[in-house]
């Protein structure tokens, strides 16, 4: 913030960090009480195509998000990110599948089993409709970014919708107003939640509303 001269009354990196820590503490207070056997098994697809399946293992961003949100990373045996095959996916048989915005693959691609050469239909997450594409704001939400507190809330709610009842639309709107000094349109909010790459860009390069 200091390097780019962006620490102003409305945009302050210290406030973002403090708020992020507060959000993590609030989430941890709840998820730390969840018994291990009640935590969902989660697969985080870091990169994906019909030719390659790359997952997020331990000591990588996906592992952090899953564990801090009260889930079990099925790829915990893998360090960082690695390419795996469908046989390994079947063995893990995750309850939830998350997809980064680093790939063009959508949740519908997996749910509709439309990836040539890959059969996802027998995975529990697919059977139960629990495949989700992460949102996309000012940057990808998978690695550290200015939207990290929002990612923490989205993750917690996605893994435990019975315990976390945020309105992510309202959370995004308030966050951008409070920490970026920008008033998003509903179209931009919807774009962020549906991973539209133009949505976050519009918040900084479009006209203020």
Secondary structure, 3 states (H helix, E strand, C coil): CCCCCCCCCCCCHHHHHHHHHHHHHHHHHHHCCCCHHHCEEEEEEEEECCCCEEEECECCHHHHHHHHCCEEECCCCCECEEEECHHHHHHHCCCEEEECCCCCCCHHHHHCCCCCCCCCCCCHHHHCCCEEECCECCCECCCCCCCHHHHHHHHHHHHCCCCCCCCHHHHHHHHHHHHHCCCCCHHHHHHHHCCCHHHHHHHHHCCCC
